Every structure is written in C-alpha cells, then in structure tokens.
Amino acid sequence: MTYVYLLTAIVFEVIATSALKAADGFTRLGPSLIVVAGYAAAFFFLSLTLRTLPVGVAYAIWSGLGIVLISIAGWVLYRQMLDAPAVIGMVLIVAGVIVINVFSKATPH
C-alpha cells in the first residue's frame, strides 16, 4: 500500500499544481479550491507513505515523478513546450528514481 499512497499523493500534487496556474494568484475561486484540496490530500497521502518509506526516498520519488507529470500537464493543459535539455534532465531524474527503487536498500522490496 505504501506505493499506492505515494502515487496517490503525487497525483493530487500534480492536480493541485496544475490548478495553481489557473487560480491566477488565488483570484479565481474554483481553481483555488482545487489547489487547497489537492495539496491537503497530497500531504495526507504522503504522510501515510512516510510510515514505511524513509522521508528522503519518498521525497525523491515524489519530486522526480512530480516534475515529469507536471511538465506533461503543462504541455497538455497550457501548451508549455520543453526544449531538449529539459527533456534530457527529466529523463535523468526518472533514471535516478528507478535506481533508488531498484537498487537502494533504503526502500522496501
């Protein structure tokens, strides 16, 4: 369940961060409510994850996958394009997350 909680936290964080742009500095109520609820849910599920995973490992996975998913959401929702160095950097981040999950003794297998 640990990774289900972490994935759920990441999804809520991506939803909240995507809505943050639409909230326009918290001047639009609907997107602002999505931001607040999304971050609350994200941190709740992240806290459940931290019962089992070390905080550094959980945060590495959270931030790595979050960066990639937010970038995809920005591209789809807001037509924000990425250049080759940005894509290469994200590939390296994902590779780091994979290395942590496959080879680190700090994660439960």
Backbone bond lengths (Angstrom), bond angles and torsions (degrees), N, CA, C in turn:
res aa  C-N    CA-C-N  psi(-1)  N-CA   C-N-CA  omega(-1)  CA-C   N-CA-C  phi
1 M - - - 1.455 - - 1.533 111.84 -
2 T 1.318 116.81 -22.19 1.466 120.05 -176.90 1.519 111.49 -55.82
3 Y 1.314 116.20 -47.06 1.465 118.86 -177.77 1.523 111.86 -74.13
4 V 1.315 117.98 -26.99 1.468 120.85 173.58 1.523 109.04 -65.26
5 Y 1.329 116.55 -44.65 1.471 120.66 176.97 1.533 110.75 -61.18
6 L 1.320 116.24 -43.67 1.462 119.69 -178.76 1.525 111.09 -65.54
7 L 1.309 117.06 -43.85 1.466 120.26 177.91 1.526 110.96 -63.11
8 T 1.321 116.82 -39.42 1.466 121.01 177.14 1.526 110.31 -62.97
9 A 1.328 116.49 -42.85 1.467 120.81 177.73 1.518 110.77 -60.77
10 I 1.313 116.70 -42.99 1.463 121.19 -179.51 1.529 110.52 -64.51
11 V 1.315 117.28 -43.25 1.470 120.68 179.57 1.530 110.53 -61.58
12 F 1.329 117.12 -45.23 1.465 119.69 177.97 1.526 111.60 -63.37
13 E 1.324 116.92 -37.66 1.458 120.13 178.79 1.517 111.23 -66.13
14 V 1.322 117.08 -39.39 1.463 121.32 178.41 1.534 110.08 -65.65
15 I 1.314 117.04 -42.47 1.465 120.87 177.55 1.530 110.06 -61.25
16 A 1.334 116.46 -47.18 1.464 120.67 -178.50 1.523 111.62 -63.75
17 T 1.316 116.96 -44.06 1.461 120.29 -178.64 1.520 110.78 -67.80
18 S 1.311 117.36 -38.02 1.468 120.40 176.56 1.522 110.78 -63.44
19 A 1.316 116.95 -39.07 1.462 121.13 178.96 1.523 111.98 -72.29
20 L 1.325 116.62 -22.08 1.460 120.69 -179.16 1.526 111.53 -59.99
21 K 1.317 117.12 -40.23 1.467 119.93 176.71 1.518 110.12 -64.72
22 A 1.321 117.10 -43.69 1.468 121.10 -179.80 1.525 111.95 -67.85
23 A 1.335 118.32 -24.60 1.468 121.55 -179.99 1.530 111.65 -68.57
24 D 1.332 116.44 -18.93 1.465 122.23 174.19 1.531 111.43 52.49
25 G 1.335 115.25 59.41 1.460 119.70 179.57 1.517 112.98 68.63
26 F 1.303 116.60 30.60 1.474 124.08 -178.31 1.531 112.37 61.66
27 T 1.320 116.27 31.18 1.472 120.03 176.64 1.523 111.76 -95.65
28 R 1.330 117.14 -8.63 1.466 121.37 178.55 1.525 107.92 -115.97
29 L 1.335 115.50 121.84 1.467 121.21 -170.81 1.522 113.31 -63.77
30 G 1.319 118.44 -51.31 1.468 121.19 -175.68 1.516 113.06 -55.71
31 P 1.337 117.79 -57.74 1.467 118.65 178.18 1.531 112.78 -61.86
32 S 1.332 117.69 -32.71 1.468 120.57 178.75 1.526 110.90 -64.05
33 L 1.324 116.97 -40.60 1.465 120.59 177.38 1.527 111.24 -65.20
34 I 1.328 116.59 -37.52 1.470 120.59 177.04 1.528 109.74 -63.68
35 V 1.330 116.61 -41.24 1.463 120.66 178.82 1.528 110.63 -59.64
36 V 1.312 116.77 -52.09 1.466 121.03 -176.66 1.526 110.86 -63.34
37 A 1.326 117.34 -47.62 1.466 120.80 -179.39 1.532 110.88 -65.53
38 G 1.323 116.47 -40.10 1.467 120.41 -179.51 1.512 112.72 -63.91
39 Y 1.340 116.24 -45.47 1.461 118.75 178.53 1.518 111.76 -67.59
40 A 1.331 117.76 -37.74 1.469 120.27 177.08 1.528 110.39 -60.38
41 A 1.317 116.70 -46.73 1.463 120.38 178.65 1.527 111.10 -65.18
42 A 1.324 116.93 -40.52 1.465 120.58 -179.89 1.516 111.08 -60.44
43 F 1.320 116.83 -46.85 1.463 119.46 -178.85 1.530 112.02 -70.43
44 F 1.319 117.21 -31.83 1.462 119.60 175.66 1.530 109.85 -62.13
45 F 1.335 116.75 -50.16 1.462 119.38 -178.55 1.526 111.87 -69.09
46 L 1.326 117.16 -32.72 1.459 119.19 174.81 1.528 110.16 -63.79
47 S 1.324 117.69 -38.89 1.466 120.45 179.08 1.531 111.00 -63.34
48 L 1.323 117.30 -35.31 1.469 120.11 176.31 1.522 110.67 -66.69
49 T 1.312 116.00 -37.09 1.463 121.17 178.42 1.521 111.14 -62.25
50 L 1.332 115.72 -37.77 1.469 120.28 -175.06 1.525 113.22 -71.33
51 R 1.326 117.40 -6.42 1.468 119.71 172.75 1.525 111.26 -66.61
52 T 1.329 115.58 -28.27 1.454 120.92 -174.59 1.522 113.66 -115.73
53 L 1.330 116.81 -44.62 1.466 121.09 -177.32 1.524 110.87 -88.80
54 P 1.320 117.24 144.53 1.459 119.70 171.69 1.533 109.68 -62.14
55 V 1.318 116.73 146.22 1.460 120.79 -174.81 1.535 111.97 -60.14
56 G 1.317 117.96 -38.02 1.459 120.72 -179.88 1.521 112.57 -64.47
57 V 1.306 116.27 -41.75 1.464 121.25 179.26 1.526 109.88 -68.33
58 A 1.331 116.61 -46.49 1.465 120.11 179.62 1.518 110.68 -59.92
59 Y 1.319 116.65 -42.45 1.455 119.94 -178.01 1.525 111.41 -70.41
60 A 1.318 117.62 -34.67 1.466 120.44 176.98 1.522 110.72 -62.94
61 I 1.317 116.23 -43.81 1.466 120.28 178.47 1.520 110.01 -67.80
62 W 1.329 116.83 -45.95 1.467 122.99 179.38 1.532 110.70 -55.62
63 S 1.326 115.79 -51.49 1.459 118.59 -175.35 1.522 111.73 -72.38
64 G 1.319 117.07 -39.73 1.460 119.96 -179.29 1.517 112.57 -62.45
65 L 1.311 116.04 -52.85 1.462 119.10 179.52 1.526 111.29 -68.56
66 G 1.335 116.14 -35.00 1.461 120.13 177.90 1.513 111.95 -60.78
67 I 1.327 117.31 -43.74 1.469 121.42 178.87 1.517 110.43 -58.66
68 V 1.299 116.60 -47.56 1.464 120.32 -177.97 1.532 110.89 -65.76
69 L 1.333 116.71 -47.06 1.464 119.50 -177.63 1.525 112.27 -67.86
70 I 1.331 118.01 -37.09 1.464 120.88 176.42 1.529 110.13 -65.31
71 S 1.305 116.78 -38.62 1.465 119.90 177.96 1.522 111.30 -64.12
72 I 1.316 116.27 -40.65 1.466 120.09 176.48 1.524 110.36 -65.38
73 A 1.338 116.86 -43.46 1.464 120.47 178.20 1.523 111.00 -62.14
74 G 1.328 117.56 -41.38 1.458 121.01 177.37 1.509 112.24 -61.90
75 W 1.318 116.18 -37.23 1.462 120.79 178.38 1.518 110.37 -68.45
76 V 1.332 117.13 -46.28 1.470 121.62 -177.08 1.530 111.62 -72.36
77 L 1.326 117.49 -47.59 1.467 120.66 -173.44 1.520 113.87 -82.42
78 Y 1.337 116.64 -36.45 1.458 120.31 -171.16 1.529 113.54 -120.83
79 R 1.331 116.79 6.25 1.466 122.44 179.14 1.529 112.95 56.49
80 Q 1.328 116.48 35.83 1.456 122.14 178.20 1.522 108.40 -87.61
81 M 1.308 115.79 114.94 1.458 121.30 -175.89 1.529 110.89 -89.28
82 L 1.323 115.77 152.32 1.454 122.69 177.06 1.519 109.16 -114.14
83 D 1.321 116.26 143.38 1.457 119.37 176.09 1.533 109.39 -89.28
84 A 1.335 115.06 174.75 1.467 120.62 -175.96 1.536 112.57 -58.80
85 P 1.342 120.09 -44.67 1.468 118.12 179.06 1.531 112.94 -61.03
86 A 1.319 118.01 -35.48 1.468 120.45 177.95 1.519 110.65 -65.36
87 V 1.313 116.66 -42.83 1.472 120.69 179.47 1.529 110.07 -65.73
88 I 1.319 117.15 -43.08 1.468 120.72 178.69 1.526 110.19 -61.49
89 G 1.316 116.33 -42.73 1.471 120.34 177.85 1.512 111.75 -60.20
90 M 1.319 117.06 -41.89 1.465 120.12 179.33 1.525 111.62 -67.92
91 V 1.310 117.27 -36.18 1.466 120.33 176.01 1.530 109.17 -61.63
92 L 1.320 117.12 -41.00 1.466 120.41 178.28 1.528 111.23 -65.78
93 I 1.331 117.51 -37.34 1.465 120.74 177.04 1.529 110.23 -62.89
94 V 1.317 116.65 -46.45 1.465 120.88 178.95 1.526 109.86 -62.13
95 A 1.327 117.18 -39.96 1.468 120.33 177.60 1.530 109.96 -61.12
96 G 1.318 117.22 -39.92 1.461 120.49 177.50 1.512 112.43 -63.17
97 V 1.324 116.67 -41.25 1.471 120.69 177.80 1.527 110.15 -63.32
98 I 1.316 116.54 -40.78 1.469 120.43 178.60 1.528 110.57 -64.14
99 V 1.318 117.29 -44.18 1.467 121.22 178.94 1.532 110.33 -59.18
100 I 1.340 116.30 -44.37 1.463 119.34 179.29 1.524 110.49 -60.30
101 N 1.324 117.05 -46.24 1.452 120.40 -175.67 1.520 113.97 -72.28
102 V 1.308 116.98 -31.59 1.464 119.34 -176.15 1.529 111.30 -88.79
103 F 1.320 117.88 -39.40 1.453 119.88 -169.58 1.523 115.63 -109.67
104 S 1.308 119.06 -19.38 1.460 120.43 -175.76 1.521 111.75 -75.46
105 K 1.306 115.90 137.57 1.454 121.35 175.53 1.529 110.59 -80.92
106 A 1.335 117.25 -7.26 1.463 121.69 -179.96 1.527 112.29 -78.05
107 T 1.327 116.87 -13.86 1.466 119.83 -179.78 1.510 110.08 -105.60
108 P 1.339 116.93 141.93 1.466 118.75 177.53 1.523 110.35 -71.00
109 H 1.327 116.61 134.30 1.475 120.46 179.48 1.506 109.73 -113.82
